[in-house]
Amino acid sequence: MAQFVPQREYMVVSNDIDIGSFGAGPCTIMILYNDTSRLVSHLDATTELENFKIQVQKYLLDKDPSDINILFTDSGDPNNFILR
């Protein structure tokens, strides 16, 4: 089963579920992950910063920060660099 994360949205899934997003030319896909789960977010210039902080804090709430990895997309678009 695969899950799709729309633009300006967030999703937490277990590691046994495929997840992705599309159209991240100037946008950035950020993934926080550990051995059991992932928070995937499709960020752009209109992403609400407070909601973003809340989603990240909720994901990290019961996790050891030293076990968390992070990935950002790099599409080659100059605006993508600004977002990252």
HELIX and SHEET records of a PDB file:
HELIX    1   1 LEU A   49  LEU A   60  1                                  12    
HELIX    2   2 PRO A   65  ASP A   67  5                                   3    
HELIX    3   3 PRO A   78  LEU A   83  1                                   6    
SHEET    1   A 2 ALA A   2  PHE A   4  0                                        
SHEET    2   A 2 ASP A  18  GLY A  20  1                                        
SHEET    1   B 4 TYR A  10  SER A  14  0                                        
SHEET    2   B 4 SER A  37  LEU A  43 -1                                        
SHEET    3   B 4 THR A  28  TYR A  33 -1                                        
SHEET    4   B 4 ASN A  69  PHE A  72 -1                                        
END                                                                             
